[in-house]
Amino acid sequence: MSGAPEVILTERQWRARQSAHEQRVDRWITPYLERRSRGVAHPVEDFLFSYYSNRPATLRRWHPGIGVALTGDVREFEERPGYVVSAGTARIDLRLSGRRREAVRWIRDLVTATVGRPAALRCFGLHEWAMVYRQNADERRHASYPLRLGPRITDQVAESSRITCTHYDAFRFFTQPARALNLLEPSRDRQPELDQPGCLHAAMDCYKWAYKLVPLATAELVADCFELAREVREVDMRASPYDLSSLGVDPIPIESAAGRAAYVKHQRDFAERSNALRKHLLAVCHAALPDGESDAPSQVEPAQA
């Protein structure tokens, strides 16, 4: 475990952080819960709640993270898994690191491999096009929305492009005919070999690794990753073949040179920002792992796309 000194927060300090976190997250959670109560789906805004397993209430719950002790009225932490409360002080149960050891090491190794390789920037969001390639209208994930260019031209764009998807959780949703168009064959086992910072799905996955590290990770880090993932998802769907103009979502026309240039600009920005978050995730992993196990693994070959 990291030898850094423990940070002690007074009740006034940690309650201020708790309140700020809840207010920040409520801006995202409240509209989603309101839509859900009316049975209204939003293909952009709902994705992080429907695709990832972290529930809204769990996202809202504040955690100080490993290496922090809370003083004052800490009774609410007595029943929380992963905490110990003693003599009016709450902190992460250090035994949790041992129980989570294999999961933390897996996240550390994947994130280290991802952050250590160059960003591949020429996929142009074609994974979304491959997910509707030669698909009937009623089979599409977002069947309520038409294709911006129609099915025939959408298929032509996919067929005439160099599809280089590196992320398994995007590739696995390709239609069967589209799989043969991808230059790579991602798999779950190859994820540490292929994930790279230019991938929008890998950027969104920072959110997944953050909430899987809770309560070792701070709630603020989870929210930072969620906030970036929201921006990434918007660009992901703007570059998709769907016509989402009824939702006020302007397209990024990746079938054109200007659209592809705009997409790459977003990729560069997301790669830089997601790598900054990955470094924070690695700091959590290193703090949680026993001394001698927090070193980064050997570098694997960069993904080529």
N, C-alpha and C positions, 0 to 999 in steps of 0.2 A: 504494500500500500504506500501511497505517496507520503513522504515525511513532512509535508507542508503543515504549518501550525493551524489548529482549528480556529475558524472564524466564529465569534460569538455575537449573536444579534439579540438586542433587547426586544421586548414585546412590541414596543412602538415601532422599531425598525422593521421587524418581520411582518407585522400587520400592514404596514404601509406598502411593502412589496406585494403582499398577498392581495390587497385591494386593487393595486395597480394592474396586477396580472388578470384578475377577474374582470375588471372593466375593459381591458384590452381584448380579452377573448370573447366577451359577451357581444362585441360588435360583429363577430363572425358566427357565433352560435345562435343568437336570438333570431336572425332572419331565417336560418336553416330550420330551426324548430317550428317557427311560424308557418313556413311553407309545408313542412312535413305534416303539420296538424290539418292542413287543407288538402293534402294529397297532391301537392304541386311539386313537380320535379324540375330541377335546373341543372342542365348538363355540365355547366362550368362550376357553379358554386357548390353543388352537392358532392362533387367527386371525392374530396378529401374525407368526407364523412361516410360515404358509401363504400369506397374502395379500401380504405385503411380501417383497421379494427379498433382504433382508439375512439371511445365514445365521447360525445360532447361534454358530459359531466366530468369525465376523467381529464380531458384537456383543460377544463376550467380549474381543476384542483391544484392548488399551489404546493410546490415542493422546494425546499431550500437547496437540495443537492448534497452530495457527499462533502464532508469536511466542514460542515456548518452546524453549530449548536444554537438552539432557540431557547430563550428564557422567558419567564413570565407565566401567564396562564396557557399552558401547552396541553391541556386535557384533550383537545380534539385530536392530537397525534397518538393518544394511548391506544386507540383501536385501529390505527392505520398499519397495514402490513409494511414491514421493512424499517420500522422505527422502534427505538427504545426510549422510554421516558423514566428519568430517575432524578430525584431531588429537584424537581421543578425545571428540569432541562430536557429537551427533546433533541434527538439527533438520529442519523441513519444508523441502523444496526449493522455493525461491521461484519457480522456473520453473513449478511446478505451478499457481500462480494464473493464469498466462497461458494454460496449456492448458485450464483449467477456466473460463475467463472467461465464456463465454456461459451455461454452466449456472449459475454463481454469480449472474450478473445476473438470470437467469430466476427463480431461487429468491428473490432479494432483492425483485424486483418483485412476485411473488405474495404473499410474506409481508408486505411493506409494505402492499399493498392490503387484505389480510385484517385485519391488526391495526388499520388505520386506519378501519374502519367499525363501526357498532354491531352488536351481536349480535341476530340474529333468533331469538326464543325460543318460537315457537309451532308448531314442526313435530311435536312430541310423539313422535318416533321412528317416524312412520308409514311411513318408507322401508322398514322391515323388513316391514311389512304389505303394502306394494305389491309386494314381491318374491315373495309367495306368493298374490297376488290371482288368483282363478279358476284356480289351478294344481292339477294332479293331485298326489296325495300322493307318488307316486314321482318327481315332477319337482322336489320341493323340495330346497333346498340341504342342509337338515338333516332328511332324510327319516326318520331313526331316532327323531325326537322328534315327538309329536303336537302339533296346534295346541290351545292352551289353551282356546279358545272353540269349537273345531270350525270346519270350512271355511265353513259358511253364515254364521254370525255374524261370523267374521273378515272375510269379503267385505263384509258390511253395515257394519262399522266403517270400512273403507276408503272405501266409497261415500258414507257420511254425513259424512265428515271433510273438512276443508280441507287437502289435501296440498300442502306448500310446500317440497319438497326443493330445496336450492340446490347440492348437490354432485354433480358428474358421476359420480364413481366409486361413488356409491350409486344414482343415477338409471339408470345403464346396466344395472343388474341388475333393474330393474322388469320385471314381466311386460308383455307387449305391451298388454293391456287396461288396465293400471294407468297407463301413460304418459299417457293422455288425462286422468286424474284429477289430475295434477300441474299446479299453476298456472304453473310455470316449465318451461322446456325447457333444462336445463343441457347444455353440450357442453364438450369439452376446450378449445376456443378461448375459451369464455366463463368459464373457471375463474377467471382474475384479476378478472373483473367480478363473479362471484357468490359466491366463497368468503367466509365470514363467521365470526366467532368463536363464534357460538352453535351451529354445526354440529358434531356429534360426530365425523363423519368428517374434517372439517378439523382438529379437535383431534388425532385419531390421526395424521394426515398430518404433524404436526410431527416425528414419528419418522422418516418417510421423508425429509424435507428435511434432518434432522440427519445421517442416515447417508450421504446423498448428498454431504454436505459433508466427510466424512471423507477424509483425515486433517487437513483444515483445522480441523474441529470437534473438540473434546475428546471422549474416550470417555465422560466423565461427563455431558456434555450429551446425547449419544445415549441414555445410560441414563436420564436424567431424562425425556426424551421418551417412551421406551419404557414407563417406569413409569406415566406419565400415560395413555398409550394403553391399557394394561392395564385401568386403572380405567374408562376410557371404554367400552371394549369390553364390560365387565361390565354397565354400565348400558344399553348398546345392546341387549344380548340380554335383559336383564331387562324391557325395554320392548317386546320383540318379541312376536309372536303365539305363539311356541313355548312349550310346557310343558316347562321344564327342571328341574322339581322333583326329578327323580331324581338330578340333579347338585348338589342343595342350592342352586340358584339361585332366589331368591324373585322373583316377577314384580312389575313396576311396571304396574298395570292402567290403561294410558293411555286405555282406553275410558270411564273414570270421571273425574269432576272431581278427586277426590283424587289419582288416579294422574297426571293431567296436571300438577297443581300440583307433585307430587314430581319429575316429569321436568324441569320448568322450573327447579326449585331446583338440580338437578344441572347443567343447562345453564349457569346463571349461574356456578357454581363452575368448570366446565370452561373457560368462556370467559375468565374471569380468569386461570386458571392457564396455559392454552395461550397467551394473549397474553404472559405473562411469559416463556415459553419462546421465543416468536417474537422477542422483543426480543434474546434471547441469540443466536438464529440470525442476526438482522440484524447483530449486532456481529461475528460471524464473517465474514459477507459483506463488510462494510465494511472489515475488516482485510485481506481477501484481494484486494479490487479495487484497481486502481491509483488513485493520488491523482486526484481530479476525477471519478471514476466511482462513488464510494461514496455519493453523495447519493441520497436517495430519489426515485423517479419522481413525476410529478404524480399527484394523487389522482384515482381514478376514482369514478363514482357508486356509492353504497352499494347492496348487494343489497336488494331489497324482497321481503318474504315475510310 
